[in-house]
């Protein structure tokens, strides 16, 4: 029997040093005065023809930072909005990247500072009273986790928590009928898929991958296990995004053809494999074990015998991203920023990682072209070719765009959902209570999100830190945060960002342009002395910005 974890006693506590300014007090050794800096210091890199990404970043003056690009980038503003690229204080980064403290005790500029990470239990956030913008509506916010949707609902109904992520579709009617609760739907901007790595037989054979695609009745899965607002995926990218659904739709079920392809590939009697998953309810996968069980039954119809492999959540996530799963697995693309390019470049670009095995070169080429093309007509044609190629190569089987919902106590003022799973705790206030408690499905892996890709971590990081831009509450619209503006040159190759004056980090340090340079340089350059995190792979970078500097010393996910 699966043991359902309970909210337990504190197993460990990490507490930041108290500060006079609402955060921790930076020791003298962590204080670094502004000095101009560029990375690389010797000048912009030599850009390869047709390749995008950064060429150089430099501090022009104390409150101005300049990004030089290798090619025009239509997604620049959205990229600098991501919580993966929250700006770090240079002094704190220097002192605490190498010793690992930054992973558990982050220092940011956001409306919340870290009070404590009680491992296995909860993260306590405290209002940062020196925040440059609107202060948090409550003095404390608590982020908890519980993988069982029914247990999350019980906590909400009992009044011990104020909001829960991913309310079960089975509970929607009961929540809607309860006047003490409210249910808010979240826009579906994700694609759940059945993954398979071409690094492992028999999935190195496109005929086998296509047979798996043809075996599945995807509508049956959506009808049985997904909430209202969900849809069968006709294309990899949700059709609400520009150019997403150009070209032919995905395969319909065809058992006879699937069997014929298996026989042609040398598996007339099928084969044995596994379906790996983490038993955590997500917006794209509201009932993981039930979906896996249904897929297991459908694959059996063409002779594929699949056992179900439930893995610990963080281990599973790391295994998927490092390409260690030899069988089938349930995963998804949830956009880092809401643009068609992010789906294609993030999943198929040459630096996207080994999740699906060796790079599909034709998809990589299309992703690269899309990343440096501004002409709308050409972009439309590129994405039509992307969809055609995905269907031909079957790197995975697209299944659903999963709708989801967040449930709150009815008296929570400012309750909302985010299409990017970045609910803003500072904007919400329970009536008559000075603490907001929100429950998600799993514990964050770490709080230095330059080196994290799971949304449990990113949601937490988005409360504590900020980037140059961020996403407006409850939307996917980018707005200025630590920058007051970023403007681009006429050739679209240089972005100049003006920083907000008077911004204070939680440790008391003041924001300047070198903080921005050091933040980006330490992620971008694998040889940088501060290129250190929980895994030190910094996987979000490559899927968003492109290649690392000094790739020969990069730590690979498989390691």
C-alpha positions as CSV (number, residue, x, y, z in Angstrom):
1,X,0.0,0.0,0.0
2,X,1.2,3.5,-0.8
3,X,1.9,5.4,2.4
4,X,0.4,8.9,2.3
5,X,2.8,11.4,4.0
6,X,1.3,13.6,6.7
7,X,2.3,17.0,7.8
8,X,4.9,16.0,10.3
9,X,7.0,17.5,13.1
10,X,10.0,19.6,12.1
11,X,12.9,17.4,11.0
12,X,15.4,20.2,10.5
13,X,15.4,24.0,10.6
14,X,17.5,26.4,8.6
15,X,17.2,30.0,9.8
16,X,18.7,33.0,8.3
17,X,20.5,35.5,10.6
18,X,18.1,38.2,11.8
19,X,18.6,41.6,10.2
20,X,17.8,45.2,11.1
21,X,16.5,45.8,7.6
22,X,14.0,42.9,7.4
23,X,16.5,40.3,6.1
24,X,19.9,38.9,7.2
25,X,22.8,41.1,8.0
26,X,25.7,40.7,5.6
27,X,29.1,40.2,7.2
28,X,31.8,42.7,6.1
29,X,33.4,39.9,4.0
30,X,30.2,39.8,1.9
31,X,30.1,43.5,1.1
32,X,31.4,44.3,-2.3
33,X,31.4,47.8,-3.6
34,X,30.4,48.6,-7.1
35,X,33.1,48.3,-9.8
36,X,32.5,48.1,-13.6
37,X,32.7,44.5,-14.9
38,X,32.2,42.6,-18.1
39,X,31.9,38.9,-18.9
40,X,33.8,37.7,-20.7
41,X,36.3,40.4,-19.5
42,X,38.3,40.2,-22.7
43,X,35.3,41.2,-24.9
44,X,32.3,39.6,-26.6
45,X,32.6,36.0,-27.7
46,X,33.0,35.1,-31.3
47,X,29.5,34.1,-32.3
48,X,29.0,31.2,-34.7
49,X,27.0,31.9,-37.8
50,X,23.2,31.5,-37.2
51,X,23.6,30.8,-33.5
52,X,21.9,32.9,-30.9
53,X,22.6,33.5,-27.2
54,X,24.7,35.9,-25.3
55,X,27.9,37.4,-26.6
56,X,28.8,39.6,-23.5
57,X,27.2,41.2,-20.5
58,X,28.7,44.3,-18.9
59,X,27.9,47.0,-16.4
60,X,27.9,50.3,-18.1
61,X,27.5,52.2,-14.9
62,X,26.2,51.5,-11.4
63,X,22.6,51.3,-12.6
64,X,22.9,50.3,-16.2
65,X,23.7,46.8,-17.6
66,X,24.1,45.9,-21.2
67,X,23.5,42.5,-22.9
68,X,25.1,41.9,-26.3
69,X,23.5,39.1,-28.3
70,X,24.8,36.9,-31.1
71,X,21.4,37.1,-32.9
72,X,18.1,38.9,-32.5
73,X,16.1,37.3,-29.7
74,X,12.3,38.0,-29.7
75,X,11.9,36.3,-26.3
76,X,14.5,38.4,-24.4
77,X,12.2,40.2,-22.1
78,X,10.3,37.0,-21.2
79,X,13.6,35.3,-20.5
80,X,14.9,37.9,-18.1
81,X,11.5,37.6,-16.3
82,X,12.1,34.0,-15.2
83,X,12.7,33.1,-11.6
84,X,15.7,31.0,-12.7
85,X,17.5,34.2,-13.4
86,X,16.6,36.1,-10.2
87,X,19.4,38.6,-9.5
88,X,21.9,37.6,-6.8
89,X,23.9,40.0,-4.6
90,X,27.6,39.6,-5.7
91,X,28.8,39.4,-2.1
92,X,26.4,36.8,-1.0
93,X,26.9,34.8,-4.2
94,X,30.7,34.9,-3.7
95,X,30.5,33.8,-0.1
96,X,27.8,31.2,-0.3
97,X,27.7,29.5,-3.8
98,X,30.7,27.3,-3.1
99,X,29.6,26.4,0.5
100,X,26.1,25.4,-0.7
101,X,24.3,27.8,1.7
102,X,22.7,29.6,-1.3
103,X,20.7,26.4,-2.1
104,X,19.0,26.3,1.3
105,X,19.2,29.9,2.5
106,X,18.6,32.2,-0.5
107,X,19.2,35.9,-0.5
108,X,16.9,38.0,-2.8
109,X,15.2,41.3,-3.3
110,X,11.6,40.0,-3.3
111,X,8.7,40.8,-0.9
112,X,9.5,37.8,1.2
113,X,12.7,36.8,2.9
114,X,13.3,33.2,4.1
115,X,12.5,32.6,7.7
116,X,13.1,28.9,7.8
117,X,13.1,25.8,5.6
118,X,11.9,23.1,7.9
119,X,13.0,20.1,5.8
120,X,10.2,17.7,4.9
121,X,7.6,20.0,6.4
122,X,7.4,23.6,5.2
123,X,9.1,26.8,4.2
124,X,8.3,29.9,6.3
125,X,8.6,33.2,4.6
126,X,8.6,36.6,6.4
127,X,7.5,39.9,5.0
128,X,10.6,42.0,3.9
129,X,9.8,45.4,5.2
130,X,12.5,47.1,3.1
131,X,11.0,45.8,-0.2
132,X,11.1,48.5,-2.9
133,X,7.6,47.8,-4.1
134,X,4.2,47.0,-2.5
135,X,4.7,45.1,0.7
136,X,3.3,41.7,1.3
137,X,-0.3,41.7,2.4
138,X,0.5,39.4,5.4
139,X,3.5,39.3,7.7
140,X,4.1,35.6,7.1
141,X,3.5,33.1,4.3
142,X,4.0,29.3,4.7
143,X,4.6,27.0,1.8
144,X,3.8,23.3,2.6
145,X,3.6,20.2,0.4
146,X,1.4,17.2,0.3
147,X,1.4,14.8,-2.6
148,X,-2.1,13.4,-1.9
149,X,-4.8,15.6,-3.4
150,X,-7.4,14.3,-0.9
151,X,-5.2,15.2,2.0
152,X,-4.6,18.7,0.6
153,X,-8.4,19.1,0.4
154,X,-8.9,17.9,4.0
155,X,-6.4,20.5,5.2
156,X,-8.2,23.2,3.3
157,X,-11.7,22.2,4.6
158,X,-10.4,22.1,8.1
159,X,-9.2,25.6,7.9
160,X,-5.5,24.8,8.7
161,X,-4.4,26.0,5.2
162,X,-5.6,28.8,3.0
163,X,-5.0,27.5,-0.5
164,X,-4.1,24.3,-2.3
165,X,-2.6,23.7,-5.7
166,X,-4.0,21.2,-8.2
167,X,-7.3,20.3,-6.6
168,X,-8.3,16.9,-7.8
169,X,-10.9,16.8,-10.6
170,X,-12.8,14.3,-8.5
171,X,-13.2,17.0,-5.8
172,X,-14.2,19.9,-8.1
173,X,-18.0,19.5,-7.5
174,X,-17.6,19.3,-3.8
175,X,-15.4,22.4,-3.6
176,X,-17.8,24.3,-5.8
177,X,-20.7,23.4,-3.6
178,X,-18.9,24.5,-0.4
179,X,-19.6,28.2,0.2
180,X,-16.5,28.4,2.5
181,X,-14.3,27.5,-0.4
182,X,-13.6,28.9,-3.9
183,X,-12.2,27.0,-7.0
184,X,-10.3,28.9,-9.6
185,X,-9.3,27.3,-12.9
186,X,-5.8,27.6,-14.4
187,X,-5.2,28.1,-18.1
188,X,-3.6,25.1,-19.7
189,X,-0.2,26.0,-21.1
190,X,1.4,22.6,-20.8
191,X,1.8,19.4,-22.7
192,X,1.9,16.1,-21.0
193,X,3.6,13.3,-22.9
194,X,4.7,9.7,-22.7
195,X,8.5,10.0,-23.0
196,X,11.1,7.5,-24.3
197,X,14.8,7.9,-24.8
198,X,16.3,7.1,-28.1
199,X,19.5,6.1,-26.2
200,X,17.9,2.8,-25.2
201,X,16.5,0.0,-27.3
202,X,13.9,-0.6,-28.5
203,X,13.1,3.1,-28.4
204,X,16.1,3.9,-30.6
205,X,13.9,2.6,-33.5
206,X,11.4,5.1,-34.9
207,X,9.1,2.3,-35.8
208,X,8.8,1.3,-32.2
209,X,8.2,4.8,-31.1
210,X,5.5,5.2,-33.8
211,X,3.9,2.0,-32.7
212,X,3.6,3.3,-29.2
213,X,1.9,6.5,-30.5
214,X,-0.5,4.5,-32.6
215,X,-1.5,2.2,-29.7
216,X,-3.0,4.9,-27.6
217,X,-6.5,6.3,-27.3
218,X,-5.6,9.6,-25.9
219,X,-9.1,10.9,-25.7
220,X,-10.0,8.1,-23.3
221,X,-7.3,9.2,-21.0
222,X,-8.4,12.9,-21.0
223,X,-12.1,12.0,-20.6
224,X,-11.3,9.7,-17.7
225,X,-8.7,11.5,-15.7
226,X,-8.5,15.2,-16.6
227,X,-10.6,18.1,-15.4
228,X,-12.7,20.5,-17.4
229,X,-10.5,22.9,-19.4
230,X,-8.2,20.1,-20.5
231,X,-7.8,18.9,-24.1
232,X,-6.3,16.1,-26.1
233,X,-3.0,17.5,-27.6
234,X,-3.4,17.9,-31.4
235,X,0.1,19.3,-31.6
236,X,3.1,19.5,-29.2
237,X,2.5,23.2,-28.5
238,X,-0.9,24.4,-27.0
239,X,-2.8,26.0,-29.8
240,X,-3.4,29.2,-27.9
241,X,0.2,30.3,-28.6
242,X,1.1,31.9,-31.9
243,X,2.0,29.6,-34.8
244,X,1.7,26.6,-32.4
245,X,-0.7,24.4,-34.4
246,X,0.5,24.8,-38.0
247,X,0.5,21.6,-40.0
248,X,-1.1,18.1,-39.5
249,X,-2.5,17.0,-36.2
250,X,-1.1,14.0,-34.2
251,X,-1.8,10.3,-34.8
252,X,-5.2,8.7,-34.1
253,X,-5.2,5.2,-32.6
254,X,-4.6,2.4,-35.0
255,X,-3.9,-0.9,-33.3
256,X,-3.3,-3.0,-36.5
257,X,-0.8,-0.6,-37.9
258,X,1.0,-0.4,-34.5
259,X,1.3,-4.2,-34.4
260,X,2.6,-4.2,-38.0
261,X,5.3,-1.7,-37.1
262,X,6.4,-3.7,-34.1
263,X,6.7,-6.8,-36.2
264,X,8.6,-4.9,-38.8
265,X,11.0,-3.7,-36.1
266,X,11.6,-7.2,-34.9
267,X,9.1,-7.4,-32.1
268,X,6.2,-9.5,-33.5
269,X,5.3,-10.5,-29.9
270,X,5.9,-7.2,-28.3
271,X,8.4,-6.6,-25.5
272,X,8.7,-5.7,-21.9
273,X,9.4,-2.3,-20.5
274,X,8.4,0.0,-17.6
275,X,6.4,3.2,-17.2
276,X,8.2,5.5,-14.7
277,X,6.5,8.4,-12.8
278,X,6.5,10.4,-9.6
279,X,3.2,10.2,-7.8
280,X,2.8,13.9,-7.5
281,X,-0.3,15.7,-8.8
282,X,0.6,18.3,-11.3
283,X,-1.4,20.6,-13.6
284,X,-0.4,18.4,-16.5
285,X,-1.0,15.1,-14.7
286,X,-3.8,15.2,-12.2
287,X,-3.8,11.4,-11.4
288,X,-0.4,9.9,-12.2
289,X,-0.9,6.3,-11.2
290,X,-4.3,6.1,-12.8
291,X,-3.0,7.5,-16.1
292,X,0.0,5.1,-16.0
293,X,-2.4,2.1,-15.3
294,X,-4.5,3.0,-18.3
295,X,-1.5,3.4,-20.5
296,X,-0.3,0.0,-19.3
297,X,-3.6,-1.6,-20.4
298,X,-3.6,0.2,-23.8
299,X,0.0,-0.9,-24.5
300,X,-0.8,-4.5,-23.6
301,X,-3.2,-4.5,-26.6
302,X,-0.1,-4.4,-29.0
303,X,2.0,-6.8,-26.9
304,X,4.0,-4.3,-24.8
305,X,4.1,-5.4,-21.2
306,X,4.9,-2.5,-19.0
307,X,5.4,-2.5,-15.2
308,X,4.7,0.7,-13.3
309,X,7.8,2.2,-11.6
310,X,6.9,4.9,-9.0
311,X,10.0,6.9,-8.0
312,X,10.7,9.4,-5.2
313,X,9.8,12.9,-6.7
314,X,13.2,14.6,-6.7
315,X,15.0,11.4,-7.7
316,X,12.6,10.9,-10.6
317,X,12.9,14.5,-11.8
318,X,16.7,14.3,-11.8
319,X,16.6,10.9,-13.5
320,X,14.4,12.2,-16.3
321,X,16.5,15.3,-16.9
322,X,19.7,13.3,-16.9
323,X,18.4,10.7,-19.4
324,X,18.6,7.8,-17.0
325,X,15.2,6.3,-17.6
326,X,15.5,3.4,-20.1
327,X,11.7,2.7,-20.4
328,X,8.7,4.9,-20.9
329,X,8.0,7.8,-18.5
330,X,5.3,10.4,-17.8
331,X,6.6,13.9,-18.2
332,X,5.6,17.3,-19.7
333,X,6.8,20.5,-21.0
334,X,5.6,23.4,-18.9
335,X,6.8,26.7,-20.5
336,X,9.4,28.8,-18.7
337,X,7.9,31.7,-20.6
338,X,4.7,31.7,-22.7
339,X,6.0,31.6,-26.2
340,X,6.1,28.9,-28.9
341,X,9.8,29.2,-29.1
342,X,10.3,28.1,-25.5
343,X,8.5,24.7,-26.2
344,X,10.7,24.0,-29.3
345,X,14.0,25.3,-28.2
346,X,13.7,24.2,-24.6
347,X,12.7,20.6,-25.5
348,X,14.7,20.1,-28.7
349,X,17.5,22.6,-28.8
350,X,21.0,21.2,-28.8
351,X,21.5,22.2,-25.2
352,X,18.2,20.9,-24.0
353,X,19.7,17.9,-22.2
354,X,19.5,14.1,-22.6
355,X,15.8,13.7,-21.4
356,X,14.9,12.1,-24.8
357,X,18.3,10.7,-25.6
358,X,20.5,12.0,-28.4
359,X,19.6,15.3,-30.0
360,X,17.2,15.0,-32.9
361,X,19.3,17.0,-35.3
362,X,16.5,18.2,-37.6
363,X,14.5,19.5,-34.7
364,X,17.6,21.2,-33.3
365,X,18.2,22.9,-36.6
366,X,14.6,24.1,-36.7
367,X,14.7,25.3,-33.1
368,X,17.8,27.2,-33.8
369,X,16.3,28.9,-36.9
370,X,13.2,29.8,-34.9
371,X,15.3,31.4,-32.2
372,X,16.9,33.9,-34.5
373,X,14.0,34.6,-36.9
374,X,11.8,37.7,-36.4
375,X,9.8,37.5,-39.7
376,X,6.3,36.3,-38.9
377,X,5.7,34.5,-42.2
378,X,9.0,32.6,-41.9
379,X,8.3,31.8,-38.2
380,X,4.9,30.3,-39.2
381,X,6.6,28.1,-41.8
382,X,9.3,27.0,-39.3
383,X,6.7,25.8,-36.8
384,X,4.7,24.0,-39.4
385,X,7.9,22.1,-40.2
386,X,8.5,21.5,-36.5
387,X,5.2,19.9,-36.1
388,X,5.7,17.7,-39.2
389,X,9.1,16.6,-38.0
390,X,7.9,15.8,-34.5
391,X,5.2,13.6,-36.0
392,X,7.7,11.8,-38.2
393,X,10.3,11.2,-35.5
394,X,8.0,10.6,-32.6
395,X,10.5,11.7,-29.9
396,X,7.5,11.2,-27.4
397,X,3.8,10.7,-27.6
398,X,1.9,13.9,-26.9
399,X,-1.2,13.2,-24.8
400,X,-2.9,16.2,-23.2
401,X,-2.9,19.9,-22.4
402,X,-3.9,19.6,-18.7
403,X,-6.2,22.1,-17.2
404,X,-6.0,22.5,-13.4
405,X,-7.5,24.4,-10.5
406,X,-6.4,26.0,-7.3
407,X,-8.7,26.0,-4.3
408,X,-8.8,28.6,-1.6
409,X,-10.7,29.5,1.5
410,X,-13.4,31.8,0.3
411,X,-12.2,34.7,2.5
412,X,-8.8,34.9,0.9
413,X,-8.6,38.4,-0.7
414,X,-6.6,38.5,-3.9
415,X,-6.9,34.7,-4.5
416,X,-5.7,33.8,-8.1
417,X,-4.0,31.3,-10.3
418,X,-1.0,31.7,-12.5
419,X,-0.7,30.1,-16.0
420,X,3.0,29.7,-15.2
421,X,2.4,28.2,-11.7
422,X,3.8,31.3,-10.1
423,X,1.0,32.3,-7.7
424,X,2.0,35.5,-5.9
425,X,1.7,35.0,-2.1
426,X,2.3,38.7,-1.4
427,X,-0.9,39.7,-3.2
428,X,-3.2,37.5,-1.1
429,X,-4.5,38.0,2.4
430,X,-6.9,35.7,4.4
431,X,-9.5,37.7,6.3
432,X,-8.6,38.3,9.9
433,X,-5.4,36.3,9.7
434,X,-1.9,37.6,9.3
435,X,-0.5,34.4,7.8
436,X,-1.1,32.7,4.4
437,X,-0.6,29.0,4.2
438,X,-0.4,27.4,0.7
439,X,0.1,23.7,-0.1
440,X,1.7,22.4,-3.3
441,X,2.3,18.8,-4.4
442,X,6.0,18.3,-3.5
443,X,8.9,19.8,-1.6
444,X,11.3,22.1,-3.5
445,X,14.5,20.5,-4.5
446,X,16.5,23.7,-3.8
447,X,16.0,27.4,-3.6
448,X,18.8,28.5,-5.9
449,X,16.7,28.3,-9.0
450,X,19.4,29.0,-11.5
451,X,20.1,25.3,-10.9
452,X,16.5,24.0,-10.6
453,X,13.9,23.1,-13.1
454,X,11.0,21.8,-11.1
455,X,8.1,24.2,-10.5
456,X,7.8,23.4,-6.8
457,X,11.2,25.1,-6.5
458,X,10.5,27.8,-8.9
459,X,7.3,28.8,-7.2
460,X,9.2,29.3,-4.0
461,X,12.1,31.2,-5.6
462,X,9.6,33.6,-7.2
463,X,8.5,34.7,-3.8
464,X,12.0,35.4,-2.5
465,X,13.9,36.8,-5.5
466,X,13.3,38.8,-8.6
467,X,14.7,39.2,-12.1
468,X,15.1,42.3,-14.2
469,X,11.5,41.7,-15.3
470,X,8.8,39.4,-13.8
471,X,5.2,38.3,-14.7
472,X,2.3,40.3,-13.6
473,X,0.2,38.6,-10.9
474,X,-2.0,35.9,-12.3
475,X,-0.8,36.4,-15.9
476,X,1.9,35.6,-18.4
477,X,2.6,39.3,-19.1
478,X,6.1,40.5,-18.4
479,X,6.5,43.7,-16.5
480,X,9.6,45.6,-15.1
481,X,10.9,44.5,-11.7
482,X,14.6,45.2,-10.9
483,X,14.9,47.0,-14.2
484,X,12.7,50.0,-14.9
485,X,13.1,49.3,-18.6
486,X,15.1,47.3,-21.1
487,X,15.5,48.8,-24.6
488,X,17.0,47.2,-27.7
489,X,19.3,48.7,-30.4
490,X,18.2,49.2,-34.0
491,X,20.0,46.0,-35.1
492,X,18.2,44.1,-32.3
493,X,21.6,42.8,-30.9
494,X,22.1,45.0,-27.8
495,X,19.7,45.3,-24.9
496,X,20.3,48.0,-22.4
497,X,18.6,47.7,-19.0
498,X,18.2,50.6,-16.6
499,X,18.1,49.3,-13.0
500,X,15.7,50.5,-10.3
501,X,17.5,52.8,-7.8
502,X,17.5,52.0,-4.1
503,X,16.7,48.3,-4.2
504,X,17.9,46.4,-1.2
505,X,18.7,42.7,-0.9
506,X,17.5,40.8,2.2
507,X,21.1,40.8,3.5
508,X,21.2,44.6,3.4
509,X,23.3,45.0,0.2
510,X,22.2,47.5,-2.4
511,X,21.5,46.4,-6.0
512,X,23.9,47.5,-8.7
513,X,24.7,46.5,-12.3
514,X,27.6,44.2,-11.3
515,X,25.2,42.1,-9.3
516,X,23.4,41.4,-12.7
517,X,26.7,40.7,-14.4
518,X,27.9,38.3,-11.7
519,X,24.5,36.5,-11.6
520,X,24.4,35.8,-15.3
521,X,28.1,35.2,-15.7
522,X,28.2,32.6,-12.9
523,X,25.5,30.6,-14.6
524,X,26.6,31.1,-18.2
525,X,30.3,30.2,-17.8
526,X,31.0,26.7,-16.6
527,X,34.5,27.8,-15.7
528,X,33.3,30.6,-13.5
529,X,34.4,30.1,-9.9
530,X,30.8,30.6,-8.7
531,X,29.3,28.1,-11.2
532,X,28.1,26.0,-8.3
533,X,24.6,24.9,-7.3
534,X,22.7,21.9,-6.0
535,X,23.6,19.8,-9.1
536,X,25.8,22.4,-10.8
537,X,24.3,21.5,-14.2
538,X,22.3,24.7,-14.4
539,X,20.0,23.0,-16.9
540,X,17.5,25.9,-17.3
541,X,20.2,28.0,-18.9
542,X,20.8,25.9,-22.0
543,X,17.2,25.4,-22.8
544,X,16.5,29.1,-22.6
545,X,19.7,31.0,-23.6
546,X,21.7,28.4,-25.5
547,X,25.2,27.2,-25.1
548,X,27.3,27.6,-22.0
549,X,30.7,29.2,-22.1
550,X,33.6,26.8,-21.4
551,X,31.4,23.7,-22.2
552,X,34.4,21.4,-21.8
553,X,34.2,21.8,-18.1
554,X,30.4,21.7,-17.7
555,X,29.0,19.1,-15.4
556,X,26.8,16.9,-17.4
557,X,23.3,15.8,-16.1
558,X,24.2,12.1,-16.5
559,X,27.1,12.5,-14.0
